[in-house]
Amino acid sequence: MAIRQPDWTMLRLWGSALLPAQCALCAAACRQALCDDCHAQYLLQPARLRCHQCANPLASMHETALLCGRCQRHRPVFDATLAASDYAPPVDQLLLQLKFAARLQLAPLFAQLLAQAADRQPDWQTPQLLCPVPLGRARLVERGYNQALEIARPLARLLGLPLLPKLAVRVRETPAQSGVAPRERRANLARAFDVAPAYAWQLGGCHVGVVDDVMSSGHTVNALAAALKRHGAARVSILVAARTPPH
């Protein structure tokens, strides 16, 4: 008789829920993902001046219409980006714990940081609904959860917005962008996303907010924004926990 292998993903999820709560950075006992000291020291940072379209840091207020040079030369398909933080220590380590170590209790923390970032940006246009960047089936089965969806759930509650977790679908399995040469990343994601037929009728003239954990080159969210606009979305805004600074 074949012996059934344990579901390691579910064991990690159960274990993280049952183990005593501790700070994800200093391991001090606390009820939240981070203790008050680490939260104050590392996450309560002044807002940065960012490009309104892609959220890359801007050097000064003299940038035309608050757009970076790259967005002025090559406008993305998406219309705006809200980033809670730079992808730098210790935020990068926290996101790696969420993404690869099933520390799902960190997701509400990033949702809270995004909601606070929205409050600090006076010209931010709140979307009408939220949609997480979908994972491919193979990667979802391997990981057991979608970190973008885990952030989107509490964020939707904080912003009072409907969440459509199955609005977008990944119709083509693609290698992870981190393992693809920069010049090949756009082609890697070409036509990788589509809109589920059951939800397409809701997109006519709609402002959709796309939620993801990290934005690097922007090709992933740009490809998803293109799919949403093909089906009638009037505006697509990106909400990411962290933005990778330009190299």
PAFI-75666 format. One record per residue (C-alpha): residue in three letters; x, y, z negated. Coordinates in pm, 1 decimal, decimal comma, always signed. Layout:
<recs>
Ala|X|Y|Z
...
</recs>
This chain:
<recs>
Met|+0,0|+0,0|+0,0
Ala|+136,4|+342,5|+98,8
Ile|+227,2|+572,3|-187,4
Arg|+79,3|+917,7|-152,6
Gln|+337,7|+1190,5|-182,5
Pro|+265,3|+1469,2|-433,3
Asp|+146,8|+1804,2|-303,6
Trp|+443,4|+2014,4|-412,8
Thr|+280,0|+2340,7|-308,8
Met|-19,6|+2281,2|-534,2
Leu|+207,8|+2171,8|-817,8
Arg|+400,5|+2498,7|-789,5
Leu|+76,2|+2698,2|-790,9
Trp|-57,8|+2511,8|-1095,5
Gly|+273,9|+2542,6|-1271,9
Ser|+293,0|+2917,9|-1222,0
Ala|-56,0|+2950,9|-1367,3
Leu|+12,6|+2730,9|-1671,1
Leu|+359,7|+2847,0|-1771,7
Pro|+385,4|+3130,0|-2026,6
Ala|+379,6|+3471,3|-1857,8
Gln|+714,7|+3644,1|-1826,9
Cys|+853,7|+3943,9|-1642,5
Ala|+963,4|+3850,9|-1291,0
Leu|+1273,9|+4066,8|-1325,2
Cys|+1404,5|+4041,9|-1681,8
Ala|+1213,4|+3730,2|-1800,2
Ala|+1080,1|+3908,1|-2108,1
Ala|+746,4|+3781,0|-2235,9
Cys|+457,5|+3989,5|-2099,0
Arg|+103,4|+3949,8|-1974,9
Gln|+167,0|+4114,8|-1637,5
Ala|+398,1|+4031,1|-1349,3
Leu|+643,8|+4292,5|-1476,2
Cys|+705,8|+4419,1|-1826,5
Asp|+641,3|+4787,8|-1892,2
Asp|+1014,2|+4871,2|-1904,2
Cys|+1092,6|+4713,7|-1564,7
His|+781,9|+4862,4|-1408,2
Ala|+878,1|+5211,1|-1526,8
Gln|+1246,7|+5173,0|-1435,9
Tyr|+1216,5|+5017,5|-1091,8
Leu|+872,6|+5083,7|-946,3
Leu|+766,0|+5429,4|-1065,0
Gln|+959,7|+5610,8|-793,5
Pro|+882,1|+5947,0|-631,0
Ala|+705,5|+5927,3|-296,5
Arg|+936,0|+5934,8|+7,8
Leu|+881,2|+6141,5|+319,0
Arg|+797,1|+5883,6|+585,1
Cys|+699,9|+5874,3|+949,0
His|+321,2|+5876,9|+954,6
Gln|+308,5|+5615,2|+1228,2
Cys|+569,3|+5354,2|+1128,3
Ala|+659,7|+5456,1|+768,3
Asn|+1033,0|+5476,0|+832,3
Pro|+1199,9|+5735,8|+606,3
Leu|+1230,8|+6083,2|+756,7
Ala|+1535,4|+6301,0|+712,5
Ser|+1339,7|+6626,1|+677,4
Met|+1008,0|+6800,0|+725,8
His|+1132,7|+6928,9|+1061,5
Glu|+1041,5|+6604,2|+1238,0
Thr|+772,8|+6681,3|+1497,7
Ala|+425,6|+6604,8|+1361,4
Leu|+595,0|+6398,9|+1089,1
Leu|+694,6|+6129,6|+1338,2
Cys|+1036,3|+5968,4|+1354,3
Gly|+1237,7|+5993,1|+1674,2
Arg|+1163,2|+5634,3|+1768,5
Cys|+786,4|+5682,7|+1746,0
Gln|+812,0|+6005,6|+1943,1
Arg|+988,8|+5818,5|+2224,5
His|+791,8|+5492,9|+2213,7
Arg|+456,7|+5518,0|+2039,8
Pro|+343,1|+5189,2|+1880,2
Val|-3,3|+5051,1|+1939,5
Phe|-97,4|+5094,7|+1573,0
Asp|-186,9|+5444,7|+1458,2
Ala|-48,6|+5479,4|+1104,8
Thr|+146,3|+5291,5|+838,9
Leu|+128,6|+5305,0|+461,2
Ala|+427,8|+5153,9|+280,1
Ala|+441,1|+5118,1|-96,9
Ser|+821,2|+5092,7|-113,8
Asp|+1141,8|+5033,3|+75,4
Tyr|+1252,8|+4672,7|+116,7
Ala|+1540,5|+4710,1|-127,5
Pro|+1629,6|+4577,2|-474,4
Pro|+1439,6|+4485,4|-680,7
Val|+1129,5|+4495,8|-456,9
Asp|+1289,3|+4262,4|-203,1
Gln|+1349,2|+3999,1|-471,7
Leu|+991,6|+4027,0|-596,5
Leu|+857,2|+3980,4|-243,9
Leu|+1080,0|+3677,1|-191,2
Gln|+939,7|+3527,9|-512,7
Leu|+587,4|+3588,7|-387,9
Lys|+656,3|+3455,8|-38,2
Phe|+868,5|+3149,8|-107,8
Ala|+832,4|+3066,0|-477,7
Ala|+452,1|+3084,1|-512,7
Arg|+466,5|+3366,1|-769,2
Leu|+114,0|+3467,2|-671,1
Gln|+72,9|+3678,0|-983,7
Leu|+295,4|+3933,6|-807,7
Ala|+36,7|+3995,5|-533,9
Pro|-190,3|+4221,0|-747,7
Leu|+117,8|+4425,9|-839,7
Phe|+185,9|+4504,7|-473,8
Ala|-182,6|+4574,7|-415,5
Gln|-171,6|+4826,5|-700,1
Leu|+140,9|+4991,6|-557,0
Leu|-28,7|+5022,4|-217,4
Ala|-340,7|+5175,3|-369,0
Gln|-122,6|+5427,2|-554,9
Ala|+65,1|+5508,6|-233,4
Ala|-267,3|+5578,5|-61,5
Asp|-363,1|+5817,1|-341,6
Arg|-33,2|+6005,2|-304,0
Gln|-73,9|+6056,0|+71,7
Pro|-339,8|+6325,1|+114,5
Asp|-385,8|+6277,8|+489,2
Trp|-420,2|+5899,6|+468,2
Gln|-731,9|+5781,9|+650,5
Thr|-886,4|+5487,8|+466,9
Pro|-977,6|+5197,7|+697,9
Gln|-1330,0|+5060,1|+715,8
Leu|-1215,6|+4702,5|+651,8
Leu|-900,7|+4503,6|+578,2
Cys|-748,1|+4212,8|+766,8
Pro|-434,2|+4020,1|+661,1
Val|-169,3|+3921,7|+913,7
Pro|-250,5|+3553,5|+976,1
Leu|+2,7|+3272,4|+944,5
Gly|+35,8|+2996,4|+1199,4
Arg|-125,1|+2669,1|+1100,0
Ala|+202,9|+2482,6|+1053,6
Arg|+351,3|+2751,6|+831,1
Leu|+30,1|+2781,6|+629,8
Val|+23,6|+2406,1|+567,7
Glu|+390,9|+2411,0|+468,4
Arg|+360,6|+2707,5|+230,7
Gly|+8,9|+2646,1|+104,1
Tyr|-96,2|+3012,4|+103,9
Asn|-67,8|+3334,6|+304,6
Gln|+114,7|+3603,0|+106,3
Ala|-48,2|+3878,8|+314,2
Leu|-392,6|+3750,3|+219,0
Glu|-291,3|+3726,9|-147,6
Ile|-204,8|+4098,5|-140,0
Ala|-511,1|+4189,1|+66,3
Arg|-760,8|+4034,5|-178,7
Pro|-686,1|+4259,4|-479,0
Leu|-617,3|+4555,5|-249,7
Ala|-966,2|+4528,6|-99,7
Arg|-1113,5|+4536,3|-450,1
Leu|-903,9|+4838,9|-551,0
Leu|-1000,2|+5033,2|-237,2
Gly|-1361,6|+4915,9|-235,2
Leu|-1332,5|+4778,8|+118,6
Pro|-1461,4|+4460,2|+281,6
Leu|-1197,6|+4196,7|+352,1
Leu|-1223,6|+3977,0|+661,8
Pro|-955,4|+3709,1|+607,1
Lys|-1051,4|+3520,2|+924,3
Leu|-1087,4|+3819,4|+1154,8
Ala|-751,2|+3765,7|+1323,3
Val|-606,3|+3431,9|+1427,4
Arg|-261,3|+3329,2|+1540,4
Val|-318,5|+3146,9|+1866,9
Arg|+45,9|+3071,7|+1939,4
Glu|+299,9|+2929,1|+1696,2
Thr|+614,2|+3141,3|+1702,2
Pro|+953,0|+3117,9|+1531,7
Ala|+992,0|+3341,0|+1227,2
Gln|+1094,4|+3689,7|+1333,7
Ser|+1387,7|+3681,9|+1091,0
Gly|+1541,8|+3403,1|+1298,8
Val|+1494,1|+3572,7|+1635,9
Ala|+1743,3|+3811,1|+1795,4
Pro|+1622,3|+4174,1|+1770,6
Arg|+1596,2|+4212,4|+2150,3
Glu|+1376,9|+3902,5|+2174,2
Arg|+1132,0|+3981,0|+1893,6
Arg|+875,8|+4165,0|+2103,2
Ala|+856,9|+3881,1|+2357,5
Asn|+841,4|+3626,0|+2074,3
Leu|+506,6|+3770,0|+1962,4
Ala|+351,3|+3852,2|+2298,8
Arg|-14,5|+3740,9|+2292,1
Ala|+44,2|+3552,2|+1965,5
Phe|-273,1|+3693,5|+1805,7
Asp|-638,4|+3710,7|+1893,2
Val|-968,0|+3797,6|+1724,4
Ala|-1200,9|+3521,7|+1610,1
Pro|-1511,9|+3526,9|+1834,8
Ala|-1743,7|+3527,3|+1532,3
Tyr|-1604,7|+3866,0|+1423,2
Ala|-1528,3|+4038,3|+1753,8
Trp|-1863,6|+4217,3|+1760,3
Gln|-1772,0|+4407,1|+1441,0
Leu|-1469,9|+4581,6|+1593,9
Gly|-1639,7|+4826,2|+1829,4
Gly|-1520,2|+5172,4|+1723,4
Cys|-1392,2|+5035,2|+1391,7
His|-1088,3|+5146,0|+1190,0
Val|-907,6|+4827,2|+1082,4
Gly|-645,4|+4808,2|+808,8
Val|-386,9|+4532,5|+863,3
Val|-218,5|+4408,8|+544,9
Asp|+125,8|+4246,4|+533,9
Asp|+405,1|+4197,5|+282,6
Val|+704,0|+4336,6|+476,2
Met|+738,7|+4540,7|+794,4
Ser|+1076,2|+4524,6|+969,0
Ser|+1084,0|+4586,4|+1344,3
Gly|+706,2|+4632,4|+1350,1
His|+659,1|+4390,2|+1641,1
Thr|+432,3|+4157,5|+1441,1
Val|+181,5|+4423,8|+1336,9
Asn|+208,4|+4589,1|+1678,6
Ala|+108,5|+4265,1|+1851,0
Leu|-182,3|+4220,7|+1610,8
Ala|-291,3|+4582,7|+1659,0
Ala|-292,8|+4525,7|+2036,1
Ala|-523,1|+4224,7|+1992,3
Leu|-758,7|+4423,0|+1767,9
Lys|-775,7|+4711,8|+2014,0
Arg|-838,0|+4478,2|+2306,4
His|-1155,2|+4380,4|+2122,2
Gly|-1269,6|+4736,8|+2060,1
Ala|-1100,6|+4860,7|+1743,6
Ala|-1069,1|+5238,3|+1765,2
Arg|-789,1|+5273,3|+1510,9
Val|-547,1|+5033,8|+1339,8
Ser|-358,2|+5126,7|+1025,4
Ile|-88,3|+4909,8|+869,5
Leu|-58,0|+4863,4|+492,8
Val|+266,2|+4696,7|+381,7
Ala|+417,0|+4636,5|+42,0
Ala|+764,5|+4720,2|+170,4
Arg|+927,7|+4874,8|+475,9
Thr|+1272,0|+4762,9|+588,3
Pro|+1486,0|+5075,1|+638,9
Pro|+1631,9|+5116,4|+989,5
His|+1982,2|+4978,4|+1042,8
</recs>
